[in-house]
Amino acid sequence: ENNAAIAYPASSGRASISATMQAEFRELFSSAGLSVSNSQILPARDEGPFELIAIKFVLAGPLSSLDQAMTELSARSPLVVIESVEVWPGRLRRGKGPSQTLNINLQLFSLGVAQ
């Protein structure tokens, strides 16, 4: 059975997958225009033949950047699942035109084939 579209291979190892995901997602969020103030690798959870490898991010930026990041995440392979998202308004900036910053807590996971 080919799980490549939905899961990282077992040969990759949990620690390596977590570190790779954290670095790649930080870059994805930054490229989309979001600032990453914190990221945390969460304990992996076993779910049948898979391991759920989760990372929590604390982000800030405009709605357009969040939209771009979500679009990019939805196109990734292996599959990325949004486990939880909290969004609340930040300060309204004046001067260069109205622009509101959003504060975002985002928890994502991908699957790894259990060893």
ChimeraX commands (.cxc) that place a marker at each C-alpha (Angstrom):
marker #1 position 0.00,0.00,0.00 radius 0.5
marker #1 position 1.38,3.40,-0.98 radius 0.5
marker #1 position 1.09,5.93,1.86 radius 0.5
marker #1 position 3.50,8.50,0.36 radius 0.5
marker #1 position 0.74,11.04,-0.33 radius 0.5
marker #1 position -0.53,10.97,3.24 radius 0.5
marker #1 position 2.38,9.96,5.48 radius 0.5
marker #1 position 6.11,10.22,5.97 radius 0.5
marker #1 position 7.86,6.83,5.61 radius 0.5
marker #1 position 8.80,4.87,8.75 radius 0.5
marker #1 position 12.45,5.06,7.72 radius 0.5
marker #1 position 12.46,8.84,8.31 radius 0.5
marker #1 position 12.14,8.57,12.10 radius 0.5
marker #1 position 9.93,10.62,14.39 radius 0.5
marker #1 position 12.60,13.14,15.50 radius 0.5
marker #1 position 13.73,13.82,11.95 radius 0.5
marker #1 position 10.17,14.25,10.69 radius 0.5
marker #1 position 9.33,16.65,13.54 radius 0.5
marker #1 position 12.40,18.80,12.93 radius 0.5
marker #1 position 11.82,18.86,9.17 radius 0.5
marker #1 position 8.16,19.81,9.59 radius 0.5
marker #1 position 9.00,22.56,12.08 radius 0.5
marker #1 position 11.62,24.12,9.79 radius 0.5
marker #1 position 9.52,23.81,6.61 radius 0.5
marker #1 position 6.38,25.23,8.21 radius 0.5
marker #1 position 8.27,28.14,9.80 radius 0.5
marker #1 position 9.60,28.99,6.33 radius 0.5
marker #1 position 6.15,28.59,4.75 radius 0.5
marker #1 position 4.54,30.94,7.30 radius 0.5
marker #1 position 7.33,33.51,7.00 radius 0.5
marker #1 position 7.17,33.44,3.19 radius 0.5
marker #1 position 3.40,34.00,3.38 radius 0.5
marker #1 position 3.98,37.15,5.43 radius 0.5
marker #1 position 3.28,35.83,8.93 radius 0.5
marker #1 position 5.65,36.34,11.82 radius 0.5
marker #1 position 6.40,33.21,13.85 radius 0.5
marker #1 position 6.96,34.06,17.50 radius 0.5
marker #1 position 7.03,30.49,18.77 radius 0.5
marker #1 position 6.81,26.89,17.62 radius 0.5
marker #1 position 6.74,23.74,19.69 radius 0.5
marker #1 position 7.00,20.10,18.69 radius 0.5
marker #1 position 4.33,18.20,20.62 radius 0.5
marker #1 position 4.56,14.57,21.77 radius 0.5
marker #1 position 3.73,12.14,18.97 radius 0.5
marker #1 position 0.62,9.99,19.32 radius 0.5
marker #1 position 0.08,6.51,17.94 radius 0.5
marker #1 position -3.04,6.05,15.82 radius 0.5
marker #1 position -3.20,2.54,14.38 radius 0.5
marker #1 position -0.53,2.14,11.69 radius 0.5
marker #1 position 0.43,5.82,11.95 radius 0.5
marker #1 position 2.09,8.27,14.33 radius 0.5
marker #1 position 0.53,11.73,14.59 radius 0.5
marker #1 position 3.39,14.21,14.63 radius 0.5
marker #1 position 2.09,17.57,15.82 radius 0.5
marker #1 position 3.55,21.07,16.01 radius 0.5
marker #1 position 2.03,24.17,17.57 radius 0.5
marker #1 position 2.76,27.62,16.14 radius 0.5
marker #1 position 2.15,31.12,17.47 radius 0.5
marker #1 position 1.80,33.50,14.53 radius 0.5
marker #1 position 0.79,37.06,13.73 radius 0.5
marker #1 position -0.01,38.83,10.50 radius 0.5
marker #1 position -2.75,40.04,8.17 radius 0.5
marker #1 position -5.68,37.90,7.05 radius 0.5
marker #1 position -4.33,37.75,3.49 radius 0.5
marker #1 position -1.13,36.11,4.77 radius 0.5
marker #1 position -3.08,33.57,6.82 radius 0.5
marker #1 position -5.16,32.76,3.74 radius 0.5
marker #1 position -2.02,32.27,1.63 radius 0.5
marker #1 position -0.44,30.01,4.27 radius 0.5
marker #1 position -3.59,27.86,4.54 radius 0.5
marker #1 position -3.73,27.48,0.76 radius 0.5
marker #1 position -0.11,26.36,0.68 radius 0.5
marker #1 position -0.64,23.92,3.56 radius 0.5
marker #1 position -3.62,22.34,1.80 radius 0.5
marker #1 position -1.45,21.53,-1.24 radius 0.5
marker #1 position 1.37,19.85,0.72 radius 0.5
marker #1 position 2.32,16.22,0.55 radius 0.5
marker #1 position 2.43,14.31,2.82 radius 0.5
marker #1 position -0.92,15.48,4.12 radius 0.5
marker #1 position -1.04,18.27,6.72 radius 0.5
marker #1 position -4.07,18.40,9.03 radius 0.5
marker #1 position -5.11,21.44,11.05 radius 0.5
marker #1 position -5.92,20.09,14.49 radius 0.5
marker #1 position -6.87,23.43,16.04 radius 0.5
marker #1 position -6.76,27.10,15.18 radius 0.5
marker #1 position -7.48,30.16,17.29 radius 0.5
marker #1 position -7.57,33.58,15.69 radius 0.5
marker #1 position -8.21,36.87,17.42 radius 0.5
marker #1 position -7.73,40.50,16.39 radius 0.5
marker #1 position -4.53,42.28,17.21 radius 0.5
marker #1 position -3.88,45.96,17.24 radius 0.5
marker #1 position -5.17,48.12,14.43 radius 0.5
marker #1 position -2.27,49.95,12.77 radius 0.5
marker #1 position -2.76,53.46,11.56 radius 0.5
marker #1 position -0.66,55.49,9.19 radius 0.5
marker #1 position -0.14,53.36,6.08 radius 0.5
marker #1 position -3.86,52.78,5.75 radius 0.5
marker #1 position -6.03,50.52,7.86 radius 0.5
marker #1 position -4.34,47.20,8.49 radius 0.5
marker #1 position -5.25,44.83,11.24 radius 0.5
marker #1 position -2.90,42.19,12.55 radius 0.5
marker #1 position -4.32,38.84,13.58 radius 0.5
marker #1 position -2.88,36.75,16.40 radius 0.5
marker #1 position -2.99,33.05,15.58 radius 0.5
marker #1 position -2.43,29.84,17.53 radius 0.5
marker #1 position -2.25,26.97,15.07 radius 0.5
marker #1 position -1.72,23.29,15.78 radius 0.5
marker #1 position -0.94,21.03,12.83 radius 0.5
marker #1 position -0.11,17.39,12.43 radius 0.5
marker #1 position 1.18,15.09,9.76 radius 0.5
marker #1 position 1.31,11.34,9.76 radius 0.5
marker #1 position 4.33,9.12,9.93 radius 0.5
marker #1 position 4.14,5.40,9.28 radius 0.5
marker #1 position 4.62,3.74,12.68 radius 0.5
marker #1 position 7.77,1.69,13.05 radius 0.5
marker link #1:1,2 radius 0.2
marker link #1:2,3 radius 0.2
marker link #1:3,4 radius 0.2
marker link #1:4,5 radius 0.2
marker link #1:5,6 radius 0.2
marker link #1:6,7 radius 0.2
marker link #1:7,8 radius 0.2
marker link #1:8,9 radius 0.2
marker link #1:9,10 radius 0.2
marker link #1:10,11 radius 0.2
marker link #1:11,12 radius 0.2
marker link #1:12,13 radius 0.2
marker link #1:13,14 radius 0.2
marker link #1:14,15 radius 0.2
marker link #1:15,16 radius 0.2
marker link #1:16,17 radius 0.2
marker link #1:17,18 radius 0.2
marker link #1:18,19 radius 0.2
marker link #1:19,20 radius 0.2
marker link #1:20,21 radius 0.2
marker link #1:21,22 radius 0.2
marker link #1:22,23 radius 0.2
marker link #1:23,24 radius 0.2
marker link #1:24,25 radius 0.2
marker link #1:25,26 radius 0.2
marker link #1:26,27 radius 0.2
marker link #1:27,28 radius 0.2
marker link #1:28,29 radius 0.2
marker link #1:29,30 radius 0.2
marker link #1:30,31 radius 0.2
marker link #1:31,32 radius 0.2
marker link #1:32,33 radius 0.2
marker link #1:33,34 radius 0.2
marker link #1:34,35 radius 0.2
marker link #1:35,36 radius 0.2
marker link #1:36,37 radius 0.2
marker link #1:37,38 radius 0.2
marker link #1:38,39 radius 0.2
marker link #1:39,40 radius 0.2
marker link #1:40,41 radius 0.2
marker link #1:41,42 radius 0.2
marker link #1:42,43 radius 0.2
marker link #1:43,44 radius 0.2
marker link #1:44,45 radius 0.2
marker link #1:45,46 radius 0.2
marker link #1:46,47 radius 0.2
marker link #1:47,48 radius 0.2
marker link #1:48,49 radius 0.2
marker link #1:49,50 radius 0.2
marker link #1:50,51 radius 0.2
marker link #1:51,52 radius 0.2
marker link #1:52,53 radius 0.2
marker link #1:53,54 radius 0.2
marker link #1:54,55 radius 0.2
marker link #1:55,56 radius 0.2
marker link #1:56,57 radius 0.2
marker link #1:57,58 radius 0.2
marker link #1:58,59 radius 0.2
marker link #1:59,60 radius 0.2
marker link #1:60,61 radius 0.2
marker link #1:61,62 radius 0.2
marker link #1:62,63 radius 0.2
marker link #1:63,64 radius 0.2
marker link #1:64,65 radius 0.2
marker link #1:65,66 radius 0.2
marker link #1:66,67 radius 0.2
marker link #1:67,68 radius 0.2
marker link #1:68,69 radius 0.2
marker link #1:69,70 radius 0.2
marker link #1:70,71 radius 0.2
marker link #1:71,72 radius 0.2
marker link #1:72,73 radius 0.2
marker link #1:73,74 radius 0.2
marker link #1:74,75 radius 0.2
marker link #1:75,76 radius 0.2
marker link #1:76,77 radius 0.2
marker link #1:77,78 radius 0.2
marker link #1:78,79 radius 0.2
marker link #1:79,80 radius 0.2
marker link #1:80,81 radius 0.2
marker link #1:81,82 radius 0.2
marker link #1:82,83 radius 0.2
marker link #1:83,84 radius 0.2
marker link #1:84,85 radius 0.2
marker link #1:85,86 radius 0.2
marker link #1:86,87 radius 0.2
marker link #1:87,88 radius 0.2
marker link #1:88,89 radius 0.2
marker link #1:89,90 radius 0.2
marker link #1:90,91 radius 0.2
marker link #1:91,92 radius 0.2
marker link #1:92,93 radius 0.2
marker link #1:93,94 radius 0.2
marker link #1:94,95 radius 0.2
marker link #1:95,96 radius 0.2
marker link #1:96,97 radius 0.2
marker link #1:97,98 radius 0.2
marker link #1:98,99 radius 0.2
marker link #1:99,100 radius 0.2
marker link #1:100,101 radius 0.2
marker link #1:101,102 radius 0.2
marker link #1:102,103 radius 0.2
marker link #1:103,104 radius 0.2
marker link #1:104,105 radius 0.2
marker link #1:105,106 radius 0.2
marker link #1:106,107 radius 0.2
marker link #1:107,108 radius 0.2
marker link #1:108,109 radius 0.2
marker link #1:109,110 radius 0.2
marker link #1:110,111 radius 0.2
marker link #1:111,112 radius 0.2
marker link #1:112,113 radius 0.2
marker link #1:113,114 radius 0.2
marker link #1:114,115 radius 0.2
view
